[in-house]
Amino acid sequence: MTSGKQARRRRQAQARPPVSSKDRPKASPKVLLGAAAGIAGSVAAIALTLAFTGGSSSPSSTTVSALPDAASVIRLFTGIPEQGNVLGKASAPVTMVEYVDLQCPVCRAFEAETMPTIIDRYVRTGKVKVEARTIAFIGPDSERGRRAAIAASRQNRLFQFEQLLYANQGSENSGWLDDTMVTAAAKSIPGLDTQALLNTRNSAGVVDTAKRYDAQANADGVGGTPALYLGKTGGKLMPFSRGNAPDAAALSAALDRALR
């Protein structure tokens, strides 16, 4: 696997490279459709002008254009139940927990190349539910992004929000995940009250949730992202991958075994 620095150099050389980061710093610790599959959706998204104001006059009340890939993200999740940080039918027989960092390029690759297949094949059909635990170990942008994502989860829009950020991910610790990006992502998602998200992202409740994810990550021995744990709902979840991006075939096989 290549390092985070190598991943960054590759991103500078081409638009959407495959990335990997086994040598990435380890600590506490969704995305989409690849560029080719998302071109039509991106063009459609850019053409849309959205004004999800949340009834406020601060930055969230201005009219902005949807971020690239917004239309693809919306289509990916339309019709799937979402409650807090859980995507899918509550009674799904199998649960998959994913630990992710919003700045992690390997997480972006996983969400872009694998998760759309898993969502359509297993989550949309009610076989699997996904629980996202967003952690932050790369830098300040990671923490800012995850607090906003947790705030989005309070409006049942976590997965759309995170997938859209992955689709527009910048270089690690470059300042890309700033308030402007958070606001633009929120405004791109129908039904998400942008001002409410901005008002609650640094609240005690959001901070407590972030700390709980960190504690869960430590207890599960997470040393890199994406880290996946899966098994029968209500039973013990077993680690499937830690710090690497499994392909759809490998993950599908593991989910099929869990469903037996």
C-alpha positions in Angstrom: 0.0 0.0 0.0 1.1 3.6 -0.6 1.5 6.2 2.1 -0.7 9.3 2.7 2.0 11.4 1.1 2.1 9.2 -2.0 -1.7 9.4 -2.1 -1.5 13.2 -2.1 1.1 13.3 -4.9 -1.1 11.0 -6.9 -4.2 13.2 -6.4 -2.2 16.1 -7.7 -1.2 14.1 -10.8 -4.8 12.9 -11.7 -8.3 13.7 -10.8 -9.5 10.7 -8.9 -6.8 8.2 -8.3 -7.1 4.9 -6.4 -5.5 5.4 -3.0 -4.3 3.4 0.0 -2.6 4.3 3.2 -1.5 1.4 5.3 1.4 3.5 6.6 -0.9 6.4 7.6 -0.6 7.5 11.3 -2.9 5.3 13.4 -5.0 6.6 16.2 -8.5 7.1 17.5 -10.3 7.3 14.6 -19.4 7.4 2.9 -18.8 8.5 -1.6 -19.4 7.9 -3.9 -19.7 7.0 -7.4 -16.5 7.3 -9.3 -15.9 10.2 -11.6 -17.0 8.5 -14.7 -20.3 7.3 -13.2 -20.9 10.6 -11.6 -20.3 13.1 -14.5 -23.9 13.2 -15.5 -25.0 13.6 -11.9 -22.4 16.2 -11.2 -23.4 18.3 -14.2 -27.1 18.1 -13.0 -26.1 19.0 -9.5 -24.1 22.0 -10.5 -27.1 23.2 -12.6 -29.3 23.1 -9.6 -29.5 26.2 -7.5 -30.5 25.5 -3.9 -31.6 27.7 -1.1 -32.0 25.5 2.0 -32.0 28.4 4.4 -33.3 27.0 7.7 -35.1 30.3 8.2 -32.0 32.2 9.1 -30.1 35.2 7.9 -26.5 34.0 8.5 -24.2 32.3 5.9 -26.7 29.5 5.5 -29.5 31.8 4.2 -27.7 32.7 1.0 -28.5 31.0 -2.3 -25.8 28.7 -3.5 -25.2 26.1 -6.2 -25.2 22.5 -5.2 -21.8 21.0 -4.8 -20.6 18.6 -7.5 -22.0 15.1 -7.2 -25.0 16.3 -5.0 -27.5 14.8 -7.4 -25.7 11.4 -7.4 -25.6 11.4 -3.6 -29.3 12.2 -3.3 -30.2 9.4 -5.7 -28.0 6.9 -3.8 -29.9 7.3 -0.6 -33.4 8.1 -1.7 -35.9 5.7 -0.2 -33.6 4.2 2.4 -34.5 4.6 6.0 -32.0 6.7 8.0 -32.0 7.3 11.7 -29.2 9.2 13.4 -26.0 7.5 12.4 -27.7 4.3 11.2 -28.6 3.7 7.5 -31.1 1.0 6.6 -34.0 -1.0 8.1 -33.9 -1.2 11.8 -34.7 -4.9 11.8 -32.0 -5.8 9.2 -30.5 -9.1 10.2 -26.9 -8.0 9.7 -25.2 -4.9 11.0 -22.0 -3.3 9.6 -20.2 -0.6 11.6 -17.8 1.6 9.8 -15.2 3.9 11.3 -14.2 6.7 8.9 -12.3 10.0 8.8 -13.7 12.5 6.4 -10.1 13.5 5.3 -9.0 10.0 4.7 -8.3 9.3 1.0 -8.7 5.5 1.5 -12.2 6.2 3.0 -13.0 8.2 -0.1 -11.9 5.3 -2.3 -14.0 2.9 -0.3 -17.1 5.0 -0.3 -16.7 5.8 -4.1 -15.9 2.3 -5.3 -17.5 -0.1 -2.9 -20.3 1.4 -0.8 -22.7 2.2 -3.7 -22.9 -1.5 -4.5 -23.3 -2.5 -0.9 -26.0 0.1 -0.4 -28.0 -1.0 -3.4 -27.5 -4.7 -2.9 -27.8 -5.1 0.9 -29.0 -1.9 2.6 -31.8 -0.9 0.2 -33.1 -4.5 0.3 -33.3 -4.6 4.1 -30.6 -7.2 4.6 -28.0 -5.0 6.2 -27.9 -1.8 8.2 -24.8 0.4 8.4 -23.8 2.3 11.5 -21.3 5.1 10.9 -18.9 6.2 13.6 -17.0 9.2 12.3 -13.6 9.8 14.0 -10.9 12.3 13.5 -7.2 11.5 13.5 -5.7 13.3 10.5 -6.1 16.9 11.6 -8.3 19.9 12.4 -10.4 19.5 9.3 -11.3 16.0 10.4 -12.6 17.3 13.7 -14.5 20.2 12.1 -16.0 17.8 9.6 -17.1 15.1 12.0 -18.8 17.6 14.3 -20.8 18.9 11.4 -21.6 15.3 10.3 -22.8 14.4 13.8 -25.0 17.5 13.7 -26.3 16.3 10.4 -27.1 12.9 12.0 -29.5 14.7 14.3 -31.5 15.6 11.2 -31.1 12.1 9.7 -28.9 13.3 6.9 -25.5 12.0 8.1 -24.8 9.7 5.2 -25.7 12.2 2.5 -23.6 14.8 4.2 -20.5 12.6 4.5 -20.8 11.1 1.0 -21.0 14.6 -0.5 -17.9 15.7 1.5 -16.0 12.7 0.2 -17.0 13.5 -3.4 -15.5 16.9 -2.9 -12.5 15.9 -0.7 -9.4 18.1 -0.8 -5.8 17.5 0.2 -5.3 16.5 3.8 -4.9 19.4 6.3 -5.1 21.9 3.5 -8.0 23.8 5.1 -10.5 22.4 2.5 -13.0 21.3 5.1 -13.7 24.8 6.4 -17.0 26.5 7.3 -17.6 27.4 3.6 -17.4 23.7 2.6 -19.6 22.6 5.6 -22.2 25.2 4.7 -22.1 24.4 1.0 -22.5 20.7 1.6 -25.4 21.2 4.0 -27.2 23.5 1.5 -26.8 20.8 -1.2 -28.9 18.3 0.7 -32.7 18.7 0.6 -34.4 18.6 4.0 -31.2 19.5 5.9 -31.6 22.7 8.0 -28.2 24.3 7.4 -28.6 26.9 10.2 -29.6 24.2 12.7 -26.5 22.2 11.8 -24.2 25.2 12.2 -25.8 26.1 15.5 -25.4 22.6 17.0 -22.2 21.3 15.6 -20.2 22.5 18.6 -22.8 21.7 21.2 -22.2 19.6 24.3 -24.3 16.8 22.8 -22.3 16.7 19.6 -19.0 16.8 21.5 -20.2 14.0 23.8 -21.1 11.9 20.7 -17.7 12.4 19.2 -16.1 11.3 22.5 -18.3 8.2 22.5 -17.1 7.3 19.0 -13.5 7.7 20.1 -14.1 5.4 23.0 -15.8 2.8 20.8 -12.9 3.0 18.4 -10.4 2.5 21.1 -12.4 -0.4 22.5 -12.6 -2.0 19.1 -8.8 -1.6 18.5 -9.2 0.7 15.5 -5.8 1.8 14.2 -6.7 3.2 10.8 -9.7 4.0 8.6 -11.8 2.7 7.1 -12.3 0.1 9.7 -15.3 -2.3 9.3 -17.0 -4.6 11.8 -19.9 -6.8 10.9 -22.1 -9.6 12.1 -25.6 -10.6 13.1 -27.6 -7.7 14.5 -27.6 -7.9 18.3 -24.6 -10.2 18.3 -20.9 -9.7 18.5 -19.5 -7.9 15.5 -16.2 -9.1 14.1 -13.5 -7.0 12.4 -13.5 -7.3 8.6 -11.0 -4.6 7.6 -8.8 -2.1 9.4 -7.3 0.8 7.5 -7.8 -0.6 4.0 -10.6 -0.4 1.4 -12.1 -3.8 0.6 -13.6 -4.2 -2.8 -17.3 -4.9 -3.4 -16.8 -8.6 -4.1 -14.9 -9.2 -0.9 -17.2 -7.3 1.3 -20.3 -8.8 -0.4 -18.9 -12.3 0.3 -18.5 -11.4 4.0 -22.0 -10.0 4.3 -23.4 -13.1 2.5 -21.7 -15.3 5.1 -23.1 -13.2 8.0 -26.6 -13.5 6.4 -26.6 -17.3 6.5 
